[in-house]
Amino acid sequence: MFSRFAYLPITIALLLALPLWAQVPEIQQQVEGPKKPWTSLDVRFAPRDFQFAVVTDNTGTPRPGIFREAMDKLNLLQPSFVMSIGDLIDGYVDTSAELHDQWDDFMLDLNVLKVPFFFVPGNHDVGRPLWYDVYRERIGPTYYYFIYQDVLFLCLDSNDGERHGTVYSEEQMEWAKKVLADHPDVRWTLVFQHKPFWLSSPKDWERLRPALADRPCTVFAGHIHNYVYAEDKGIRYITMGTTGGGTPLRGEALGEFDHVMWVTMTDDGPIMAALALDGILPVDLRTAEKAKQMEVFSRNSAVTASPILVEGGKFSDGTSRLEILNPLDQPLRFDGLIETPEGLIATPNALHEIIPAGEKLSTEVRLQSEQPVDVAALQPAVLHWEAHYDFAQAPSMDLEGKRRIVIETEHAIPVARDIAVDGNLEDWDDLPYVVTQPADVYTNEQSWTGARDCSFRFGVAEDDKFLYVAIATEDDQTDTDDVKVYQDFGAIYVNAVPGREVAEEVQKKALFSLLAGEDLSKADRELFEENSGPKGAETAASFTGDGHAYEFAIPVDFLEEIQKGGDRTIQLNVGVNDYDPSQARLGVSVLFWRPRWDASGHFPESGIFHRPAQGTK
């Protein structure tokens, strides 16, 4: 009566299960004393636990190579075996020869798997009589069951209707109910089928569900190419996404990602994890040789842009030279889009290039403004780039990044009038330098989401006692009660002898940074300030309601001593540390007015300020 099903007497459980008299293994350790460098020695030891994987749709506008990649990665994980839930070949052909060719191609991918693989058919596999016949010829029964470690695996055919339409046949239902009735006391029942009838055909699912109602049960399906988890009436339902099938790959939020299910079977039921294929990586994913090849990308120096240097403080037209290096022996597909500050246009504004192996592309980008613009208020243009390497037998390598095109001039420091270093900026006439697009974001660029997240303005002035810097931030989240980098603060970076040949001890004194924050501790300052800064320097900070105000004062006597009547220029950079508690997982970002001096984007003309001449203050 049940000629179309098979009972597979799996004896693996008897072969692999530990004998009942086996002792629980113990950790042998030699540490003496009351303090032990571990939380517990009660290792998890459950002889009846086992792990297996589930793969889902490989077809429906398939993407070649993904299923093979999944098999390779499952070999890294070493499950006891692998379950499938159908749509293994593309189908939709009209001859046995074409179907056999498809199955031959599939088996080439499958044969790399080093553990058992259990087939479950999908509509692409058995959805027409000819397809079904070839499946039966090559694979075997379309529904069957087996028991392993007292767990019932019930594998069903969801295309078992007339001419193999979407339905359970009466014969299959009778068989399934008998299997369940014959095995009422297994510790768990796992059901595998291609189509999620509980979503698409509830009436058909209700033909089987009551037979599962009085037992612990979990059900797996695929077909719809997006991941959905549900629980209903004590049954857990996992509808998987894809393992190579067609999908827009819009991410986990829409259930569109390539993955396998990793299932650990315990006495309390299955513990499951959806493992994205992109997250299963081989141990040699980055060898020393690969690291050396990719070093220019790691240093962010594969894509460079020269600054546009302007005389007189006003910008209207300039050109930056872009250089893009391909360090690999593989062609590089490069795409770039240039974001310009308001009022500027870029020519070209987009790049689409193929760079041959080992070569460098040099090109120019012209920035123009209809009206002259103050450089102090002008933001960098940003080249957003993507680089793609395509490999025939491996996943593509995709890289992305940003390169700022800085427009720079030399700056004159105005004379200060009655400035008090108290965190109150009302005594400042102007803060002309506007930073809504930092030239550098360190160290977690992903945590800064734009000017609404954090931006700042600053000004520089000098009187006969101090050189002053004031910073005013606008910050959507402020935080000053944490420690180290996990709080908001401002910083200035000063080189009092830029471009000059001086003794090492002079250079060390001339190069320093100062921090200002509401609650910065002495330890925090010592941790992040470079060198000690000049004696007599002052800082102050205050909360302004929508951000912070920071003030710095550098003694003029110190500058005069260091510069010794020579070049009265300093090199200055300004930074703001932005910490958003609600986005702590993204990390802290430091926003810099100009590129960091130790970064690949730094250039010697960056942040040059001319001090007022003696006798003018």
Residue pairs with C-beta under 8 A, 6 or more apart in sequence:
1 171
2 171
2 175
4 141
4 142
4 143
4 171
4 172
5 141
5 143
5 144
5 145
5 172
5 175
6 140
6 141
6 144
7 144
7 145
7 146
8 144
8 145
8 146
9 146
10 146
10 147
10 148
12 80
12 81
12 148
13 147
13 148
13 149
13 150
16 50
16 80
17 47
17 48
17 149
18 47
22 47
24 45
25 43
25 45
26 41
26 43
27 41
27 43
29 36
29 41
31 37
46 266
46 267
48 149
48 150
48 267
49 264
49 265
49 266
49 267
50 80
50 148
50 149
50 264
50 265
51 79
51 80
51 262
51 263
51 264
51 265
52 79
52 80
52 81
52 82
52 83
52 263
52 265
53 74
53 77
53 79
53 81
53 82
53 83
53 260
53 261
53 262
53 263
54 82
54 83
54 84
54 85
54 192
54 220
54 238
54 240
54 260
54 261
54 263
55 67
55 70
55 74
55 82
55 83
55 84
55 85
55 243
55 260
56 84
56 85
56 86
56 87
56 222
56 240
56 241
56 242
56 243
56 245
56 259
56 260
57 85
57 86
57 87
57 122
57 222
57 223
57 225
57 240
57 241
57 242
57 243
57 244
57 245
58 66
58 67
58 87
58 88
58 89
58 106
58 242
58 243
58 244
58 245
59 87
59 88
59 89
59 90
59 91
59 122
59 124
59 244
59 245
59 246
60 87
60 90
60 124
60 225
60 245
60 246
61 245
61 246
62 90
62 244
62 245
62 246
63 244
63 245
63 246
64 244
65 244
65 393
65 395
66 242
66 243
66 244
66 258
66 277
67 106
67 109
67 110
67 243
67 244
68 109
68 112
69 277
69 395
70 243
70 244
70 258
70 260
70 277
71 109
71 110
71 112
71 113
72 112
73 260
73 277
73 280
73 282
74 82
74 113
74 115
74 260
75 112
75 113
75 114
75 115
76 280
76 282
77 262
77 275
77 280
78 114
78 115
79 115
79 262
80 115
80 116
80 148
81 115
81 116
81 117
81 118
82 113
82 115
82 116
82 117
82 118
83 118
83 120
83 153
83 155
83 192
83 220
84 117
84 118
84 119
84 120
84 192
85 120
85 122
85 192
85 193
85 194
85 220
85 221
85 222
85 240
86 120
86 121
86 122
86 123
86 124
86 125
86 158
86 193
86 194
86 222
86 223
87 122
87 123
87 124
87 125
87 194
87 222
87 223
87 245
88 106
88 119
88 121
88 122
88 124
88 125
89 99
89 102
89 103
89 105
89 106
89 124
89 125
90 102
90 124
91 99
91 102
91 123
91 124
91 125
91 127
91 128
91 131
92 124
93 99
93 102
94 130
95 130
96 130
96 133
96 134
99 130
99 131
99 134
100 134
100 138
103 134
103 138
110 117
118 146
118 153
118 155
118 192
119 139
119 140
119 155
120 155
120 156
120 157
120 192
120 193
120 194
121 135
121 139
121 142
121 157
121 159
121 194
122 158
122 159
122 194
122 195
122 222
122 223
123 158
123 159
123 166
123 194
123 195
123 223
124 131
125 131
125 135
126 132
126 135
126 142
126 157
126 159
126 164
127 159
127 164
127 165
128 163
128 164
129 163
129 164
131 164
132 142
132 159
132 164
135 142
136 142
142 157
142 160
143 155
143 156
143 157
143 160
143 172
143 175
143 176
144 155
145 152
145 153
145 154
145 155
145 179
146 153
147 153
147 183
147 186
149 265
150 186
150 187
150 188
151 186
151 187
151 188
151 189
151 190
151 265
152 179
152 180
152 183
152 186
152 188
152 189
152 190
153 190
153 192
154 176
154 179
154 180
154 189
154 190
154 191
154 192
155 192
155 193
156 168
156 172
156 176
156 191
156 192
156 193
157 168
157 172
157 193
157 194
158 166
158 167
158 168
158 193
158 194
158 195
158 197
158 221
158 223
159 165
159 166
159 167
159 194
159 195
160 167
160 168
160 169
160 171
160 172
161 167
161 168
161 169
166 195
166 200
166 201
166 204
167 201
167 204
168 176
168 204
168 207
168 208
173 207
173 208
176 208
176 211
177 208
177 211
180 189
180 211
180 212
180 215
181 211
184 215
186 215
187 216
187 267
188 215
188 216
188 217
188 218
188 265
188 269
188 270
189 212
189 215
189 216
189 217
189 218
190 217
190 218
190 219
190 220
190 270
191 212
191 217
191 218
191 219
191 220
192 219
192 220
192 221
193 219
193 220
193 221
194 221
194 222
194 223
195 201
195 221
195 223
196 221
196 222
196 223
196 224
196 228
196 237
196 239
197 204
197 205
197 208
197 221
198 205
198 209
198 219
198 230
198 232
198 237
199 224
199 228
199 239
200 223
200 224
209 233
209 235
212 219
212 235
213 233
213 234
213 235
216 234
216 269
217 234
217 235
217 236
218 235
218 236
218 237
218 238
218 269
218 270
218 272
219 235
219 236
219 237
219 238
220 238
220 239
220 240
220 261
221 237
221 238
221 239
221 240
222 239
222 240
222 241
222 242
223 239
224 239
225 241
225 242
225 245
225 246
225 247
225 256
226 239
226 241
226 247
226 254
226 255
226 256
227 239
227 240
227 241
227 252
227 255
227 256
227 257
227 259
227 274
228 237
228 239
228 255
229 236
229 237
229 238
229 239
230 236
230 237
230 239
231 237
238 261
238 272
240 259
240 261
240 274
241 247
241 255
241 256
241 257
241 258
241 259
242 256
242 257
242 258
242 259
243 258
243 259
243 260
243 277
244 258
247 256
247 257
247 258
248 254
248 256
249 256
249 257
249 258
250 256
251 257
252 276
257 276
257 278
258 276
258 277
258 278
259 274
259 275
259 276
259 277
260 274
260 275
260 277
260 280
261 272
261 273
261 274
261 275
262 272
262 273
262 274
262 275
263 270
263 271
263 272
264 270
264 271
264 272
286 294
291 298
293 327
293 328
294 327
295 327
296 302
296 325
296 327
297 327
297 387
297 399
297 401
299 600
300 401
300 403
300 599
300 600
300 601
301 325
301 600
302 324
302 325
302 326
302 327
302 387
303 322
303 323
303 324
303 325
303 336
303 383
303 385
303 401
303 403
304 322
304 323
304 403
304 600
304 601
305 320
305 321
305 322
305 365
305 383
305 403
305 404
305 405
305 601
306 320
306 321
306 603
307 320
307 405
307 406
307 407
307 408
307 603
307 605
307 606
308 315
308 318
308 319
308 320
308 367
308 405
308 406
308 407
308 408
309 318
309 408
309 409
309 605
310 318
310 375
310 407
310 408
310 409
311 409
311 410
312 409
313 374
313 375
313 376
313 409
313 411
314 372
314 373
314 374
314 375
315 367
315 369
315 372
315 373
315 374
315 375
315 378
315 407
315 409
316 368
316 369
316 371
316 372
316 373
317 366
317 367
317 368
317 369
318 366
318 367
318 407
319 364
319 365
319 366
319 367
320 364
320 365
320 367
320 381
320 405
321 362
321 363
321 364
322 351
322 361
322 362
322 363
322 364
322 365
322 383
322 403
323 360
323 361
323 362
324 332
324 334
324 353
324 355
324 360
324 361
324 363
324 385
325 360
326 332
326 355
326 356
326 357
326 358
326 359
326 360
326 361
327 358
328 357
328 358
328 389
329 357
329 358
330 357
330 389
330 390
330 391
331 354
331 355
331 356
331 357
331 389
331 390
332 354
332 355
332 357
332 387
332 388
332 389
333 353
333 354
333 387
333 388
333 389
333 390
334 351
334 352
334 353
334 354
334 355
334 361
334 385
334 386
334 387
334 388
335 350
335 351
335 352
335 385
335 386
335 388
336 350
336 351
336 352
336 383
336 384
336 385
336 386
337 349
337 350
337 351
337 383
337 384
337 385
338 346
338 348
338 349
338 350
338 351
338 365
338 381
338 382
338 383
338 384
338 405
339 381
339 382
339 383
339 384
340 346
340 349
340 367
340 381
341 378
341 379
341 380
341 381
341 437
343 369
343 370
343 371
343 373
344 367
344 368
344 369
344 373
344 378
344 381
345 367
345 368
345 369
346 365
346 366
346 367
346 381
347 365
347 366
347 368
348 365
351 363
351 383
351 385
353 361
355 361
365 381
365 383
365 405
367 381
367 405
367 407
374 432
375 407
375 408
375 409
376 411
376 432
376 433
376 434
377 432
377 433
377 434
378 407
379 434
379 435
379 436
379 437
380 404
380 405
380 406
380 407
380 437
380 439
381 404
381 405
381 407
382 402
382 403
382 404
382 405
382 437
383 402
383 403
383 404
383 405
384 400
384 402
385 400
385 401
385 402
385 403
386 398
386 399
386 400
387 398
387 399
387 400
388 396
388 397
388 398
388 399
389 396
389 397
389 398
390 396
391 397
402 445
403 601
404 437
404 438
404 439
404 440
404 595
404 601
406 439
406 594
406 595
406 601
406 603
406 606
408 594
408 603
408 605
408 606
408 607
410 605
410 608
410 609
410 610
411 460
411 607
411 608
411 609
411 610
412 609
412 610
413 460
413 461
413 462
413 467
413 609
413 610
413 611
413 612
414 460
414 461
414 462
414 612
415 461
415 462
415 463
415 612
415 616
415 617
416 461
416 462
416 463
416 466
416 468
416 617
417 427
417 429
417 463
418 427
419 427
419 428
419 461
419 463
419 466
419 468
419 470
419 551
419 553
420 427
421 466
421 468
421 538
421 539
421 540
421 551
421 552
421 553
422 540
422 542
422 551
423 540
423 541
423 542
423 549
423 550
423 551
424 542
424 549
425 431
425 470
425 472
425 549
425 551
428 459
428 461
428 470
430 459
431 457
431 458
431 459
431 470
431 471
431 472
432 457
432 459
433 457
433 458
433 459
433 460
433 574
433 593
434 455
434 457
435 455
435 456
435 457
435 458
435 574
435 576
435 591
435 593
436 451
436 455
437 451
438 448
438 591
438 592
438 593
439 592
439 593
439 594
439 595
439 601
440 591
440 592
440 594
440 595
440 596
440 599
440 601
441 448
441 589
441 590
441 591
441 592
442 589
442 590
442 592
442 596
442 599
443 587
443 588
443 589
443 590
444 586
444 587
444 588
444 589
445 589
446 586
446 587
447 578
447 580
447 583
447 586
447 587
447 588
447 589
448 454
448 578
448 589
448 591
451 474
452 476
453 475
453 476
453 578
453 580
454 473
454 474
454 475
454 476
454 547
454 576
454 578
454 589
454 591
455 473
455 474
455 591
456 471
456 472
456 473
456 474
456 490
456 547
456 574
456 576
456 591
457 471
457 472
458 469
458 470
458 471
458 472
458 574
458 593
459 469
459 470
460 467
460 468
460 469
460 572
460 609
461 467
461 468
462 468
462 556
462 611
462 612
462 617
463 556
463 617
464 556
464 617
465 553
465 555
465 556
466 538
466 553
466 554
466 555
466 556
467 553
467 554
467 556
467 559
467 570
467 611
468 551
468 552
468 553
468 554
469 492
469 551
469 552
469 554
469 572
469 574
470 549
470 550
470 551
470 552
471 490
471 516
471 548
471 549
471 550
471 551
471 574
471 576
472 544
472 547
472 548
472 549
473 488
473 490
473 544
473 547
473 548
473 549
473 550
473 576
473 578
474 546
474 547
475 488
475 546
475 547
475 548
475 578
476 580
477 579
477 580
477 581
477 582
477 583
478 488
478 543
478 547
478 548
479 486
479 487
479 488
479 579
479 580
479 581
480 487
480 488
480 517
480 518
480 519
480 543
480 548
481 487
481 519
482 579
482 581
483 521
483 524
484 524
484 527
484 528
485 528
485 577
485 579
485 588
486 579
486 584
486 588
487 517
487 519
487 520
487 577
487 579
488 517
488 518
488 548
488 576
488 577
488 578
488 579
489 515
489 516
489 517
489 520
489 541
489 550
489 576
489 577
490 515
490 516
490 517
490 541
490 548
490 550
490 552
490 574
490 575
490 576
490 577
491 513
491 514
491 515
491 516
491 528
491 574
491 575
491 576
491 577
491 590
492 513
492 514
492 552
492 572
492 573
492 574
492 575
493 512
493 513
493 530
493 572
493 573
493 574
493 575
493 597
494 510
494 511
494 512
494 513
494 514
494 554
494 570
494 571
494 572
495 510
495 511
495 570
495 571
495 572
495 597
496 509
496 510
496 511
496 558
496 559
496 562
496 563
496 570
497 506
497 507
497 510
497 562
497 563
497 567
498 569
498 570
498 571
498 604
498 608
499 567
499 604
500 566
500 567
502 510
506 562
508 531
509 531
509 534
509 562
510 562
511 530
511 531
512 529
512 530
512 531
512 532
512 533
512 534
513 528
513 529
513 530
513 531
513 533
514 529
514 533
514 537
514 539
514 552
514 554
515 524
515 525
515 528
515 529
515 539
516 539
516 540
516 541
516 550
516 551
516 552
517 524
517 541
517 548
517 550
517 577
518 541
518 542
518 543
518 548
520 541
534 554
534 555
534 558
535 555
535 558
536 555
536 557
536 558
537 552
537 553
537 554
537 555
537 558
538 551
538 552
538 553
539 550
539 551
539 552
539 553
540 550
540 551
541 548
541 549
541 550
541 551
542 548
542 549
559 570
559 611
568 610
568 611
568 612
568 613
569 608
569 609
569 610
569 611
570 608
570 609
570 611
571 606
571 607
571 608
571 609
572 607
572 609
573 592
573 593
573 594
573 596
573 597
573 606
573 607
574 592
574 593
574 594
575 590
575 591
575 592
575 593
576 590
576 591
577 588
577 589
577 590
578 588
578 589
578 590
578 591
579 588
580 586
593 607
594 602
594 606
594 607
595 601
595 602
595 603
595 606
596 602
597 606
